[in-house]
Amino acid sequence: MAIDRVLSSNSRGDGEEQFNSALRPQRLDECIGQRNVKEKLSIAVQAARQRSEPLDHLLFYGPPGLGKTTLAHVIANEMNANIRVTSGPALTKQGDVMGLLSNIGTGDVLFIDEIHRLSAPVEEFIYPAMEDFKVDFTVDSGMHAKTINFPLKRFTLIGATTRAGLLSAPLRGRFGMMHHLEFYDIDELTEILRRSANLLELESDDGTLEMVAGRSRGTPRIANRLLKRVRDYAQVKGSGVLTTEIVENALKMEQIDHLGLDELDRNFLRALIKIYDGGPAGIEALAATLGEERDTLEDVVEPYLLQIGFVRRTKRGREVTSAACKHLGVTPTGSSKKKTESSLFDE
């Protein structure tokens, strides 16, 4: 299944999160990459600490796996505050939120992942909590219903979302700071891998970590996942040291090429080239051809192919680019036909 892909930037559950948390930086100066965001956060944190005030509410948005949760924990550490972690889908009713807010101390951090998935009643319940640090909680129902005005300690809400466009304008407007996280370049990913390798006491030859970084799609979560796979391969098939041969064989076994494409990516491109003559083709048609869900292709496969310029979206559907054809070493079957039709039309 595509959901179990090694190169998926989505979290793969508690086991992976525990592994990543062991590698997670604790302070801003330990964080690698996102220089602009780090600089803004550093100034905001220092100013809040000097005034002995909680930090403004923060929103991090961007593709999955870029460090939104990590930054939330780092900010809590920088502010010497406790952090409570939850997610949008977990907060289904007002009572869920009330249980969290009533136990939050002054300056503490409430981190809500996937905040765009909050239900409308819960979202509206949070508005006065963010703005005035109080909530109106309704007890009982019908004739016996009564509303209790409950004051809260001043806290910092940190939201994270992969789809900022799905946030309502009232919720978005209540965040004092909004930061977009960008993909990492190979040098930054190599530094992240070097730090992770040191924490794991993993030896590596020169150039091997760069090989892993180049296949990590600009995403630290994928980089650390690949490092874990390569480490396991080196332990079983080698001496435990990352050599060029070990890394190449490990990544070959995972069917990941030098650009970070796996078999599902290549199948997507081949279907577009061979079956749909390079496109345009609708996403529903491609999903049916590959036997995958539309959401899987749109959320898991397409983003990276669009990022590296192998696919383009048009009003008529998806089209493959010449760079993708060159990478796969194939030619769209309808290219000669299209050229003939074009020359006839020109004449």
C-alpha positions as CSV (number, residue, x, y, z in Angstrom):
1,M,0.0,0.0,0.0
2,A,1.2,3.5,-0.8
3,I,0.5,4.6,2.8
4,D,3.4,2.4,4.0
5,R,5.9,3.9,1.6
6,V,9.4,4.6,3.0
7,L,9.3,8.0,1.2
8,S,6.0,9.1,2.6
9,S,6.4,12.3,4.6
10,N,3.5,11.4,6.9
11,S,4.2,10.0,10.4
12,R,4.0,6.2,10.6
13,G,2.8,6.0,14.2
14,D,4.0,6.1,17.8
15,G,7.1,3.9,17.1
16,E,8.5,6.3,14.5
17,E,7.6,9.3,16.7
18,Q,9.5,7.8,19.6
19,F,12.5,7.3,17.4
20,N,12.3,10.8,16.0
21,S,11.8,12.4,19.5
22,A,15.1,10.9,20.6
23,L,16.8,12.7,17.7
24,R,14.7,15.9,18.2
25,P,16.7,19.1,19.0
26,Q,15.9,20.7,22.3
27,R,16.9,24.3,21.7
28,L,16.7,26.8,18.8
29,D,20.4,26.9,18.3
30,E,20.4,23.1,17.8
31,C,17.9,23.3,15.0
32,I,19.2,23.0,11.4
33,G,17.7,24.9,8.5
34,Q,14.7,27.2,8.4
35,R,17.0,30.1,9.1
36,N,14.4,32.9,8.6
37,V,11.8,31.2,10.8
38,K,14.4,30.5,13.5
39,E,15.6,34.1,13.6
40,K,12.0,35.4,13.9
41,L,11.3,32.9,16.7
42,S,14.5,33.7,18.5
43,I,13.6,37.4,18.7
44,A,10.0,36.7,19.7
45,V,11.1,34.3,22.5
46,Q,13.7,36.7,23.9
47,A,11.3,39.6,23.9
48,A,8.6,37.5,25.7
49,R,11.1,36.3,28.3
50,Q,12.4,39.8,28.9
51,R,8.8,41.0,29.5
52,S,8.0,37.8,31.5
53,E,5.0,37.3,29.3
54,P,3.7,34.2,27.4
55,L,4.6,34.0,23.7
56,D,2.0,35.1,21.1
57,H,-0.1,32.3,19.6
58,L,1.8,30.7,16.7
59,L,0.8,28.9,13.5
60,F,3.2,26.7,11.6
61,Y,2.1,25.6,8.1
62,G,3.8,23.6,5.3
63,P,4.2,20.1,4.0
64,P,4.4,17.2,6.5
65,G,7.7,16.1,8.0
66,L,9.4,19.5,8.1
67,G,9.6,20.0,11.8
68,K,6.4,21.7,13.0
69,T,6.0,19.5,16.0
70,T,9.7,19.7,16.7
71,L,9.6,23.5,16.7
72,A,6.6,23.5,19.1
73,H,8.6,21.4,21.6
74,V,11.7,23.6,21.1
75,I,9.7,26.8,21.8
76,A,8.3,25.2,25.0
77,N,11.8,24.4,26.1
78,E,13.0,27.9,25.3
79,M,10.2,29.4,27.3
80,N,10.8,26.9,30.2
81,A,7.1,25.9,29.8
82,N,5.2,22.7,29.9
83,I,3.7,21.5,26.6
84,R,0.4,19.6,26.1
85,V,0.1,17.9,22.7
86,T,-3.2,17.0,20.9
87,S,-4.6,17.0,17.4
88,G,-7.6,18.5,15.6
89,P,-9.4,15.2,15.0
90,A,-9.0,14.3,18.8
91,L,-11.0,17.3,19.9
92,T,-14.5,16.4,19.0
93,K,-16.5,18.4,21.6
94,Q,-16.2,21.4,23.8
95,G,-15.6,19.2,26.9
96,D,-12.4,17.8,25.3
97,V,-10.9,21.3,25.0
98,M,-12.2,22.3,28.4
99,G,-10.3,19.4,30.0
100,L,-7.0,20.7,28.4
101,L,-7.5,24.4,29.0
102,S,-8.5,24.0,32.7
103,N,-5.2,22.2,33.4
104,I,-2.9,24.7,31.6
105,G,-0.7,26.9,33.7
106,T,0.6,30.4,33.0
107,G,2.9,30.5,30.1
108,D,2.3,26.8,29.1
109,V,2.1,25.7,25.5
110,L,-0.9,23.9,24.0
111,F,0.1,22.3,20.7
112,I,-2.7,21.3,18.3
113,D,-1.5,19.3,15.3
114,E,-3.7,19.2,12.1
115,I,-5.6,22.2,13.5
116,H,-7.4,22.6,10.2
117,R,-9.5,19.5,11.2
118,L,-11.1,21.1,14.2
119,S,-14.9,20.9,14.2
120,A,-16.8,24.1,13.9
121,P,-18.2,24.0,17.5
122,V,-14.7,23.3,19.0
123,E,-13.1,26.1,16.8
124,E,-15.7,28.6,18.0
125,F,-15.2,27.5,21.6
126,I,-11.5,28.2,21.3
127,Y,-11.9,31.8,20.0
128,P,-12.4,33.5,23.4
129,A,-9.8,31.3,24.9
130,M,-7.2,32.6,22.4
131,E,-8.3,36.2,22.5
132,D,-9.5,36.9,26.1
133,F,-8.2,33.8,28.0
134,K,-11.7,32.8,29.1
135,V,-14.4,30.4,27.9
136,D,-18.1,30.1,28.3
137,F,-18.8,26.5,29.2
138,T,-22.4,25.3,29.0
139,V,-23.5,22.8,31.8
140,D,-26.5,20.6,31.4
141,S,-29.1,21.1,28.6
142,G,-32.6,22.2,28.1
143,M,-34.4,24.1,30.9
144,H,-31.5,23.4,33.3
145,A,-28.8,24.6,31.0
146,K,-26.5,27.3,32.4
147,T,-23.4,29.0,31.1
148,I,-20.3,29.3,33.3
149,N,-17.7,31.9,32.5
150,F,-14.4,30.2,33.2
151,P,-11.2,32.3,33.3
152,L,-8.0,30.7,32.0
153,K,-4.3,31.2,32.7
154,R,-2.4,33.1,29.9
155,F,-1.1,30.4,27.6
156,T,0.4,30.0,24.1
157,L,-1.5,28.1,21.5
158,I,0.7,26.6,18.7
159,G,-1.1,25.2,15.7
160,A,0.3,23.1,12.9
161,T,-1.3,22.4,9.6
162,T,-0.4,21.0,6.2
163,R,-3.3,22.9,4.6
164,A,-3.4,26.5,5.8
165,G,-6.0,27.2,3.1
166,L,-8.6,25.1,5.0
167,L,-8.3,27.3,8.1
168,S,-11.2,29.7,8.6
169,A,-10.3,33.4,8.5
170,P,-11.5,34.0,12.2
171,L,-9.1,31.3,13.5
172,R,-6.2,32.3,11.3
173,G,-6.6,36.0,12.4
174,R,-6.2,35.1,16.0
175,F,-2.6,33.9,15.6
176,G,-0.1,36.6,16.4
177,M,2.6,34.9,14.2
178,M,2.4,32.6,11.2
179,H,5.4,30.8,9.8
180,H,5.7,28.8,6.6
181,L,8.3,25.9,6.7
182,E,10.2,25.3,3.5
183,F,11.8,22.2,2.2
184,Y,15.4,21.6,3.2
185,D,18.4,21.6,0.8
186,I,20.8,18.7,0.6
187,D,23.5,20.5,2.8
188,E,20.9,21.0,5.6
189,L,19.7,17.5,5.4
190,T,23.3,16.2,5.5
191,E,23.8,18.2,8.7
192,I,20.6,16.7,10.2
193,L,21.8,13.2,9.3
194,R,25.2,13.8,10.7
195,R,23.7,14.9,14.0
196,S,21.4,11.9,14.0
197,A,24.2,9.6,13.2
198,N,26.2,10.9,16.1
199,L,23.3,10.4,18.5
200,L,22.9,6.9,17.2
201,E,26.7,6.3,17.4
202,L,26.7,5.3,13.8
203,E,29.9,5.5,11.8
204,S,29.8,6.6,8.2
205,D,32.3,7.1,5.3
206,D,32.7,10.4,3.5
207,G,29.8,11.1,1.1
208,T,27.4,8.4,2.4
209,L,25.2,10.8,4.4
210,E,25.0,13.1,1.3
211,M,23.7,10.1,-0.7
212,V,20.9,9.6,1.8
213,A,20.2,13.3,2.0
214,G,19.8,13.5,-1.8
215,R,17.1,10.9,-1.7
216,S,15.1,12.4,1.2
217,R,12.8,14.8,-0.8
218,G,13.9,17.8,1.2
219,T,12.2,16.3,4.3
220,P,14.0,15.6,7.6
221,R,11.5,12.9,8.6
222,I,12.2,10.9,5.5
223,A,15.9,11.5,5.9
224,N,15.9,10.0,9.4
225,R,13.7,7.1,8.3
226,L,16.1,6.3,5.4
227,L,19.0,6.6,7.9
228,K,17.3,4.0,10.1
229,R,16.8,1.6,7.1
230,V,20.4,2.0,6.0
231,R,21.7,1.5,9.5
232,D,19.8,-1.8,9.8
233,Y,21.1,-2.9,6.4
234,A,24.7,-2.0,7.4
235,Q,24.3,-4.0,10.7
236,V,23.0,-7.1,9.0
237,K,24.9,-7.1,5.6
238,G,28.1,-5.3,6.7
239,S,30.1,-4.3,9.7
240,G,27.7,-1.6,10.9
241,V,29.6,1.2,9.2
242,L,27.9,3.1,6.4
243,T,30.0,2.7,3.3
244,T,29.1,3.8,-0.3
245,E,28.4,0.2,-1.3
246,I,26.2,-0.5,1.7
247,V,24.2,2.7,1.2
248,E,23.7,2.1,-2.5
249,N,22.6,-1.5,-1.9
250,A,20.2,-0.5,0.9
251,L,18.6,2.2,-1.2
252,K,18.4,-0.1,-4.2
253,M,16.6,-2.7,-2.1
254,E,14.1,0.0,-1.2
255,Q,13.8,0.8,-5.0
256,I,14.8,4.5,-4.4
257,D,16.7,6.1,-7.2
258,H,19.2,9.0,-7.0
259,L,16.4,11.6,-7.3
260,G,14.4,10.1,-4.4
261,L,11.7,8.5,-6.6
262,D,10.3,5.1,-5.6
263,E,8.4,2.6,-7.6
264,L,5.0,4.3,-7.1
265,D,6.4,7.6,-8.4
266,R,7.8,5.8,-11.5
267,N,4.6,3.9,-12.1
268,F,2.7,7.2,-11.9
269,L,5.0,8.7,-14.5
270,R,5.0,5.6,-16.7
271,A,1.2,5.5,-16.7
272,L,1.0,9.1,-17.7
273,I,3.6,8.6,-20.5
274,K,2.6,5.2,-21.9
275,I,-1.1,5.0,-21.4
276,Y,-2.1,8.7,-21.7
277,D,0.6,9.7,-24.2
278,G,2.2,12.1,-21.7
279,G,-1.1,13.7,-20.8
280,P,-3.2,15.6,-20.0
281,A,-4.9,13.0,-17.9
282,G,-7.4,13.4,-15.1
283,I,-6.4,12.4,-11.6
284,E,-9.4,10.0,-11.3
285,A,-8.3,8.2,-14.5
286,L,-4.7,7.9,-13.2
287,A,-6.0,6.6,-9.8
288,A,-8.1,3.9,-11.6
289,T,-5.2,2.9,-13.8
290,L,-2.8,2.5,-10.8
291,G,-5.3,1.0,-8.5
292,E,-4.7,3.7,-5.9
293,E,-6.9,6.2,-4.1
294,R,-7.1,9.7,-5.6
295,D,-6.1,11.2,-2.2
296,T,-3.0,9.1,-2.1
297,L,-1.8,10.4,-5.5
298,E,-2.7,14.0,-4.7
299,D,-1.2,14.1,-1.2
300,V,1.6,11.6,-1.3
301,V,2.9,11.2,-4.9
302,E,2.2,14.4,-6.8
303,P,3.7,17.1,-4.5
304,Y,7.3,15.9,-5.0
305,L,6.9,15.3,-8.7
306,L,5.5,18.8,-9.1
307,Q,8.4,20.2,-6.9
308,I,11.1,18.7,-9.1
309,G,9.3,19.6,-12.3
310,F,8.4,16.1,-13.5
311,V,4.7,16.8,-13.7
312,R,2.6,19.9,-14.3
313,R,-1.0,20.5,-13.5
314,T,-3.3,22.1,-16.2
315,K,-7.0,22.7,-16.5
316,R,-7.3,19.6,-18.6
317,G,-5.3,17.4,-16.2
318,R,-1.8,16.2,-15.4
319,E,1.0,16.3,-18.0
320,V,4.4,14.8,-17.9
321,T,7.5,17.0,-18.6
322,S,10.5,16.2,-20.8
323,A,12.7,16.0,-17.7
324,A,10.6,13.1,-16.4
325,C,10.8,11.3,-19.8
326,K,14.6,11.7,-19.8
327,H,14.9,10.4,-16.3
328,L,13.0,7.3,-17.1
329,G,14.5,6.9,-20.6
330,V,11.2,6.7,-22.3
331,T,9.2,8.7,-24.9
332,P,5.5,9.4,-24.9
333,T,3.9,7.1,-27.5
334,G,1.8,9.9,-28.9
335,S,4.7,12.4,-29.2
336,S,5.3,11.7,-33.0
337,K,1.5,11.9,-33.6
338,K,1.3,15.2,-31.8
339,K,4.2,16.5,-33.8
340,T,2.6,15.5,-37.1
341,E,-0.7,17.1,-36.1
342,S,1.1,20.2,-35.1
343,S,3.0,20.5,-38.3
344,L,-0.1,19.9,-40.4
345,F,-1.9,22.6,-38.5
346,D,1.0,25.1,-38.9
347,E,1.0,24.5,-42.7
